[in-house]
Amino acid sequence: EFHGRTMLVRGTISKGET
């Protein structure tokens, strides 16, 4: 669960940061 949430958050941040 934690890993999945981190990956999801990381993907969202990456999209917003890019």
C-alpha positions in Angstrom: 0.0 0.0 0.0 2.7 2.5 1.0 4.8 1.7 -2.1 1.8 2.1 -4.4 0.9 5.4 -2.8 4.4 6.7 -3.1 4.6 5.8 -6.7 1.3 7.5 -7.4 2.3 10.6 -5.6 5.7 10.6 -7.3 4.1 10.3 -10.7 1.8 13.2 -10.0 4.6 15.4 -8.7 6.8 14.5 -11.7 4.0 15.5 -14.1 3.4 18.8 -12.2 7.1 19.5 -11.8 7.9 18.8 -15.5 
